[in-house]
Amino acid sequence: MSATEPVTTTDATPDPSAPSARRRFTVTAPDAARIASFAALICVLALTPAISVGSALAPITLQTLGVMLAGALLGWWRGALAAVTYLLLALAGLPVLAGGTGGVEPFVGPTAGYLYGFVLGAAATGWLVDRIRGRVTAPKVLGAALVGGVAVIYAVGIPVSAAVAGIPLSTAITGSWVFLPGDLLKAVLTALVVAAVVRAYPPAGPAARRR
């Protein structure tokens, strides 16, 4: 090799400021506190008076408001962890499900699909909010909440309800319409709350989570 030839090496020093998948999914102490707080919020909202309507297999509660807020304000994987934490508390027997129930039975009953849908709903809501570019506005968050907090949860909950209860899927779909007005209202509330929080505290927004 001549003195004029450039020396190349493959041992590049990694940039400590560059994001990595491992760092992105590390649960820090502040993360754990936020996840626990939103799991507690879902618990509180689940314990609001439940309303049983007509042929619906599940009661009407405010649980999904907490699920939407968790996804939108924590991001997709932290929001999903908040929902998982809530479900684990219920599975352990704590009376944190609608009507003050808990234990294994609700996870194998007709409403089990809605419970599992909470995790996917929070993740979908957070994933969509995380992709908002520019200013976080209520209409943008509303779209994410409608897809993640309503459509995704219904897509999991309704078929499982039909299968477990042994009823036609069309009957389960018809019975679920009773939830729609309340869920639409919860999506609107989520959009208004998230837009206000991000406006007052920008680090809670998706732009900060992408850093």
PEHUKA-V938592 format. One record per pair of residues at least 4 apart in sequence whose ideal C-beta (glycine too) atoms are under 8 Angstrom apart, sorted by sequence separation. I is the first residue (numbers start at 1). GAP is how many residues later the second one is. D is the distance in whole Angstrom. If there is no record, write none. Layout:
I GAP D
I GAP D
This chain:
1 4 5
14 4 7
19 4 6
20 4 7
21 4 6
22 4 7
27 4 5
28 4 7
29 4 7
30 4 6
31 4 6
32 4 6
33 4 6
34 4 6
35 4 6
36 4 6
37 4 6
38 4 7
39 4 7
40 4 6
41 4 6
42 4 6
43 4 7
44 4 8
52 4 7
56 4 8
62 4 7
63 4 6
64 4 6
65 4 6
66 4 6
67 4 7
68 4 6
69 4 6
70 4 5
71 4 8
74 4 4
75 4 6
76 4 6
77 4 6
78 4 7
79 4 7
80 4 6
81 4 6
82 4 7
83 4 6
84 4 6
85 4 7
86 4 7
87 4 6
88 4 6
90 4 6
96 4 8
97 4 5
101 4 8
102 4 7
104 4 7
105 4 6
108 4 6
111 4 7
112 4 6
113 4 6
114 4 7
116 4 7
117 4 5
118 4 6
119 4 6
120 4 6
121 4 6
122 4 6
123 4 6
124 4 6
125 4 6
126 4 6
127 4 7
128 4 8
132 4 5
136 4 6
137 4 7
138 4 6
139 4 7
140 4 7
141 4 6
142 4 6
143 4 7
144 4 6
145 4 5
146 4 5
147 4 5
148 4 5
149 4 6
150 4 6
151 4 6
152 4 7
153 4 6
154 4 5
155 4 8
156 4 6
157 4 6
158 4 6
159 4 6
160 4 6
161 4 6
167 4 5
168 4 7
169 4 6
170 4 6
171 4 6
172 4 6
173 4 8
176 4 7
179 4 5
180 4 6
181 4 7
182 4 6
183 4 6
184 4 7
185 4 6
186 4 6
187 4 6
188 4 6
189 4 6
190 4 6
191 4 6
192 4 6
193 4 6
194 4 6
195 4 6
196 4 6
197 4 6
198 4 6
204 4 7
205 4 7
206 4 6
207 4 7
19 5 6
26 5 8
27 5 6
71 5 6
74 5 4
89 5 5
95 5 4
97 5 6
101 5 6
106 5 6
107 5 5
136 5 7
145 5 7
146 5 7
147 5 7
148 5 8
162 5 5
167 5 6
202 5 7
203 5 4
53 6 8
73 6 8
90 6 5
95 6 6
96 6 6
106 6 7
161 6 8
162 6 7
198 6 5
202 6 6
52 7 5
53 7 6
72 7 7
89 7 5
90 7 5
95 7 5
129 7 8
162 7 5
165 7 7
197 7 5
198 7 4
27 8 7
51 8 6
52 8 8
70 8 8
71 8 3
74 8 6
94 8 5
107 8 6
132 8 5
50 9 4
51 9 4
70 9 4
71 9 7
93 9 5
97 9 5
106 9 7
132 9 7
162 9 7
50 10 7
51 10 8
86 10 7
92 10 7
93 10 5
159 10 6
162 10 4
50 11 5
90 11 8
91 11 8
129 11 8
158 11 7
161 11 5
67 12 8
70 12 4
90 12 5
91 12 7
129 12 6
132 12 8
48 13 6
70 13 6
89 13 8
90 13 8
91 13 7
159 13 7
48 14 5
158 14 5
161 14 8
46 15 6
128 15 7
129 15 5
158 15 6
161 15 8
45 16 7
46 16 7
67 16 6
90 16 7
91 16 6
128 16 4
45 17 4
46 17 5
90 17 8
45 18 6
97 18 8
158 18 5
125 19 5
128 19 6
157 19 8
45 20 6
46 20 8
66 20 8
87 20 8
124 20 8
125 20 6
128 20 6
42 21 6
45 21 4
127 21 7
44 22 8
125 22 7
126 22 7
154 22 6
124 23 6
125 23 3
42 24 4
124 24 3
125 24 5
41 25 5
42 25 6
90 25 8
123 25 7
124 25 8
154 25 8
122 26 7
121 27 5
122 27 8
38 28 7
41 28 7
42 28 7
87 28 6
120 28 8
121 28 5
124 28 5
41 29 7
121 29 8
150 30 8
38 31 7
39 31 8
87 31 7
121 31 5
38 32 4
86 32 7
87 32 7
120 32 5
121 32 4
120 33 7
150 33 5
149 34 7
150 34 7
38 35 7
63 35 7
83 35 4
84 35 6
117 35 6
118 35 7
121 35 8
38 36 6
83 36 5
117 36 4
120 36 6
61 37 4
117 37 7
149 37 7
150 37 6
83 38 8
117 38 7
146 38 8
149 38 6
35 39 7
59 39 5
80 39 5
83 39 4
114 39 6
117 39 4
34 40 6
42 40 7
46 40 8
58 40 7
59 40 6
80 40 8
82 40 7
116 40 6
117 40 5
38 41 7
42 41 7
116 41 8
145 41 8
146 41 5
149 41 7
80 42 5
114 42 7
145 42 4
35 43 6
39 43 5
43 43 6
79 43 4
80 43 4
113 43 5
114 43 4
34 44 7
38 44 4
39 44 8
42 44 4
79 44 6
113 44 4
116 44 7
113 45 7
142 45 6
145 45 4
35 46 5
36 46 8
39 46 4
43 46 7
76 46 8
77 46 7
79 46 7
80 46 7
111 46 7
113 46 7
114 46 8
142 46 6
145 46 6
31 47 6
35 47 5
39 47 5
76 47 5
79 47 4
113 47 3
114 47 8
34 48 8
50 48 5
76 48 7
78 48 7
112 48 6
113 48 6
142 48 8
36 49 7
47 49 7
50 49 5
76 49 8
77 49 7
141 49 7
142 49 4
35 50 6
39 50 7
46 50 6
71 50 7
76 50 3
110 50 8
111 50 7
141 50 4
46 51 6
47 51 8
67 51 5
71 51 4
75 51 5
76 51 4
110 51 5
113 51 8
140 51 8
25 52 6
46 52 5
58 52 7
70 52 5
71 52 6
74 52 6
112 52 7
139 52 7
43 53 4
47 53 6
57 53 4
58 53 4
68 53 7
71 53 7
72 53 5
138 53 4
141 53 5
27 54 7
57 54 6
64 54 7
67 54 5
68 54 8
71 54 3
72 54 6
75 54 8
76 54 6
110 54 5
138 54 5
141 54 6
63 55 7
67 55 5
71 55 4
75 55 6
109 55 6
110 55 4
58 56 6
70 56 8
71 56 8
108 56 7
138 56 8
64 57 7
68 57 5
72 57 5
138 57 4
67 58 7
71 58 7
136 58 7
137 58 6
136 59 6
136 62 4
136 63 8
125 65 8
129 65 7
72 69 6
136 69 5
136 70 7
72 72 7
71 73 8
72 73 7
132 74 5
131 75 7
42 76 8
130 76 5
68 77 5
71 77 6
129 77 6
71 78 7
130 79 6
68 80 7
130 80 7
68 81 4
67 82 6
64 85 6
64 86 8
67 86 7
64 89 6
58 99 7
58 103 7
57 104 5
57 108 6
57 115 7
55 116 8
57 118 6
60 118 7
68 118 6
72 118 6
55 119 8
56 119 5
60 119 6
64 119 6
68 119 6
55 120 5
56 120 7
54 121 7
58 121 8
65 121 4
69 121 6
73 121 6
56 122 5
60 122 6
64 122 6
68 122 4
72 122 5
56 123 7
54 124 6
62 124 7
65 124 6
69 124 6
73 124 6
53 125 5
65 125 6
69 125 7
73 131 6
75 131 7
75 134 5
19 192 8
